[in-house]
Amino acid sequence: MARDFDSQLLESVAVRRRRLRDALLHGAMRTRRSTDENLRKAFAGVALAAVMCAGCVGWSFVSHRLAHQTQPGLVPVTSSPGPASGSPR
């Protein structure tokens, strides 16, 4: 019996808060009382995708830098000063 009372109380508080929030957001517009919950989910999805993309770019950058630092056989290619090709001697 106590659990039913507790759950009813929590649900009524949640309904009251939602109604107060909707009244604050929409004011006297009685025809539009509920906020679009899908908009919040879409924004969260876009934010999550942006964070994941940034993480992938960062991981790629770090792994690329570490790969070039740890390979001892790689030497940067430079042009050596030598005889010009095509000129007769």
PyRosetta script that sets phi, psi and omega in degrees:
from pyrosetta import init, pose_from_sequence

init()
pose = pose_from_sequence("MARDFDSQLLESVAVRRRRLRDALLHGAMRTRRSTDENLRKAFAGVALAAVMCAGCVGWSFVSHRLAHQTQPGLVPVTSSPGPASGSPR")
pose.set_psi(1, -39.3)
pose.set_omega(1, -178.4)
pose.set_phi(2, -67.5)
pose.set_psi(2, -33.5)
pose.set_omega(2, 179.6)
pose.set_phi(3, -67.1)
pose.set_psi(3, -37.1)
pose.set_omega(3, 177.9)
pose.set_phi(4, -64.2)
pose.set_psi(4, -41.9)
pose.set_omega(4, 179.8)
pose.set_phi(5, -64.8)
pose.set_psi(5, -42.4)
pose.set_omega(5, -179.9)
pose.set_phi(6, -64.2)
pose.set_psi(6, -45.0)
pose.set_omega(6, -179.3)
pose.set_phi(7, -67.1)
pose.set_psi(7, -37.4)
pose.set_omega(7, 176.8)
pose.set_phi(8, -64.9)
pose.set_psi(8, -39.7)
pose.set_omega(8, 179.3)
pose.set_phi(9, -65.2)
pose.set_psi(9, -45.8)
pose.set_omega(9, 179.2)
pose.set_phi(10, -63.3)
pose.set_psi(10, -40.5)
pose.set_omega(10, 179.0)
pose.set_phi(11, -66.6)
pose.set_psi(11, -39.5)
pose.set_omega(11, 179.6)
pose.set_phi(12, -67.8)
pose.set_psi(12, -34.6)
pose.set_omega(12, 176.6)
pose.set_phi(13, -66.9)
pose.set_psi(13, -41.0)
pose.set_omega(13, 179.1)
pose.set_phi(14, -64.3)
pose.set_psi(14, -41.2)
pose.set_omega(14, 178.5)
pose.set_phi(15, -64.9)
pose.set_psi(15, -41.5)
pose.set_omega(15, 179.3)
pose.set_phi(16, -63.6)
pose.set_psi(16, -43.4)
pose.set_omega(16, 178.5)
pose.set_phi(17, -64.0)
pose.set_psi(17, -41.4)
pose.set_omega(17, 178.4)
pose.set_phi(18, -63.5)
pose.set_psi(18, -41.2)
pose.set_omega(18, 178.6)
pose.set_phi(19, -65.8)
pose.set_psi(19, -40.9)
pose.set_omega(19, 177.8)
pose.set_phi(20, -64.8)
pose.set_psi(20, -42.1)
pose.set_omega(20, 178.0)
pose.set_phi(21, -62.9)
pose.set_psi(21, -44.4)
pose.set_omega(21, 178.6)
pose.set_phi(22, -64.8)
pose.set_psi(22, -39.0)
pose.set_omega(22, 178.2)
pose.set_phi(23, -65.4)
pose.set_psi(23, -37.7)
pose.set_omega(23, 178.7)
pose.set_phi(24, -68.6)
pose.set_psi(24, -40.9)
pose.set_omega(24, -177.6)
pose.set_phi(25, -74.2)
pose.set_psi(25, -40.1)
pose.set_omega(25, -171.7)
pose.set_phi(26, -106.7)
pose.set_psi(26, -14.0)
pose.set_omega(26, 176.2)
pose.set_phi(27, 62.6)
pose.set_psi(27, -125.9)
pose.set_omega(27, -174.1)
pose.set_phi(28, -83.4)
pose.set_psi(28, 0.4)
pose.set_omega(28, 179.9)
pose.set_phi(29, -76.3)
pose.set_psi(29, 90.0)
pose.set_omega(29, -176.2)
pose.set_phi(30, -74.1)
pose.set_psi(30, -20.3)
pose.set_omega(30, -179.0)
pose.set_phi(31, -75.8)
pose.set_psi(31, -23.2)
pose.set_omega(31, -179.1)
pose.set_phi(32, -119.6)
pose.set_psi(32, 92.2)
pose.set_omega(32, -175.0)
pose.set_phi(33, -103.7)
pose.set_psi(33, -23.8)
pose.set_omega(33, -176.8)
pose.set_phi(34, -106.0)
pose.set_psi(34, 138.7)
pose.set_omega(34, 177.3)
pose.set_phi(35, -78.4)
pose.set_psi(35, 157.4)
pose.set_omega(35, -179.1)
pose.set_phi(36, -79.8)
pose.set_psi(36, 105.7)
pose.set_omega(36, -178.2)
pose.set_phi(37, -71.6)
pose.set_psi(37, -25.7)
pose.set_omega(37, 179.5)
pose.set_phi(38, -68.2)
pose.set_psi(38, -28.5)
pose.set_omega(38, 177.9)
pose.set_phi(39, -63.8)
pose.set_psi(39, -41.4)
pose.set_omega(39, 178.0)
pose.set_phi(40, -63.3)
pose.set_psi(40, -42.5)
pose.set_omega(40, 179.4)
pose.set_phi(41, -66.7)
pose.set_psi(41, -38.7)
pose.set_omega(41, 178.5)
pose.set_phi(42, -65.3)
pose.set_psi(42, -42.9)
pose.set_omega(42, 178.2)
pose.set_phi(43, -62.4)
pose.set_psi(43, -41.8)
pose.set_omega(43, 178.7)
pose.set_phi(44, -64.4)
pose.set_psi(44, -38.0)
pose.set_omega(44, 178.4)
pose.set_phi(45, -65.6)
pose.set_psi(45, -41.5)
pose.set_omega(45, 178.4)
pose.set_phi(46, -65.6)
pose.set_psi(46, -41.8)
pose.set_omega(46, 178.9)
pose.set_phi(47, -64.4)
pose.set_psi(47, -41.1)
pose.set_omega(47, 178.1)
pose.set_phi(48, -64.5)
pose.set_psi(48, -41.5)
pose.set_omega(48, 178.2)
pose.set_phi(49, -63.7)
pose.set_psi(49, -39.7)
pose.set_omega(49, 178.6)
pose.set_phi(50, -64.7)
pose.set_psi(50, -41.0)
pose.set_omega(50, 178.5)
pose.set_phi(51, -65.6)
pose.set_psi(51, -40.8)
pose.set_omega(51, 178.6)
pose.set_phi(52, -65.3)
pose.set_psi(52, -41.0)
pose.set_omega(52, 177.8)
pose.set_phi(53, -63.5)
pose.set_psi(53, -43.8)
pose.set_omega(53, 178.3)
pose.set_phi(54, -62.5)
pose.set_psi(54, -38.9)
pose.set_omega(54, 177.6)
pose.set_phi(55, -64.9)
pose.set_psi(55, -40.8)
pose.set_omega(55, 178.2)
pose.set_phi(56, -65.1)
pose.set_psi(56, -42.8)
pose.set_omega(56, 178.9)
pose.set_phi(57, -64.6)
pose.set_psi(57, -42.9)
pose.set_omega(57, 178.1)
pose.set_phi(58, -63.3)
pose.set_psi(58, -43.4)
pose.set_omega(58, 179.0)
pose.set_phi(59, -63.3)
pose.set_psi(59, -42.2)
pose.set_omega(59, 178.6)
pose.set_phi(60, -62.2)
pose.set_psi(60, -43.5)
pose.set_omega(60, -179.8)
pose.set_phi(61, -63.0)
pose.set_psi(61, -47.7)
pose.set_omega(61, -178.0)
pose.set_phi(62, -65.6)
pose.set_psi(62, -44.0)
pose.set_omega(62, -179.0)
pose.set_phi(63, -67.1)
pose.set_psi(63, -34.4)
pose.set_omega(63, 177.2)
pose.set_phi(64, -66.3)
pose.set_psi(64, -43.5)
pose.set_omega(64, 179.3)
pose.set_phi(65, -65.7)
pose.set_psi(65, -41.6)
pose.set_omega(65, -179.8)
pose.set_phi(66, -68.1)
pose.set_psi(66, -35.1)
pose.set_omega(66, 179.8)
pose.set_phi(67, -64.8)
pose.set_psi(67, -38.0)
pose.set_omega(67, -179.8)
pose.set_phi(68, -78.9)
pose.set_psi(68, -22.7)
pose.set_omega(68, 178.5)
pose.set_phi(69, -81.8)
pose.set_psi(69, -30.5)
pose.set_omega(69, -173.2)
pose.set_phi(70, -92.9)
pose.set_psi(70, -12.1)
pose.set_omega(70, 180.0)
pose.set_phi(71, -89.1)
pose.set_psi(71, 109.1)
pose.set_omega(71, -174.7)
pose.set_phi(72, -74.5)
pose.set_psi(72, -23.1)
pose.set_omega(72, -175.9)
pose.set_phi(73, -78.2)
pose.set_psi(73, -11.9)
pose.set_omega(73, -177.5)
pose.set_phi(74, -82.0)
pose.set_psi(74, 125.3)
pose.set_omega(74, 177.8)
pose.set_phi(75, -124.2)
pose.set_psi(75, 137.0)
pose.set_omega(75, 179.0)
pose.set_phi(76, -63.7)
pose.set_psi(76, 140.9)
pose.set_omega(76, -178.4)
pose.set_phi(77, -82.2)
pose.set_psi(77, 123.4)
pose.set_omega(77, 176.0)
pose.set_phi(78, -127.8)
pose.set_psi(78, 154.8)
pose.set_omega(78, 177.9)
pose.set_phi(79, -84.1)
pose.set_psi(79, 130.5)
pose.set_omega(79, -178.3)
pose.set_phi(80, -92.1)
pose.set_psi(80, 139.3)
pose.set_omega(80, 178.4)
pose.set_phi(81, -74.6)
pose.set_psi(81, 116.8)
pose.set_omega(81, -179.7)
pose.set_phi(82, -149.2)
pose.set_psi(82, -171.8)
pose.set_omega(82, 179.7)
pose.set_phi(83, -65.6)
pose.set_psi(83, 139.3)
pose.set_omega(83, -179.9)
pose.set_phi(84, -71.1)
pose.set_psi(84, 134.2)
pose.set_omega(84, 179.5)
pose.set_phi(85, -76.0)
pose.set_psi(85, 142.7)
pose.set_omega(85, 179.5)
pose.set_phi(86, 95.1)
pose.set_psi(86, -8.5)
pose.set_omega(86, 178.0)
pose.set_phi(87, -100.3)
pose.set_psi(87, 126.3)
pose.set_omega(87, -177.5)
pose.set_phi(88, -73.7)
pose.set_psi(88, 149.9)
pose.set_omega(88, 177.2)
pose.set_phi(89, -118.9)
pose.dump_pdb("model.pdb")
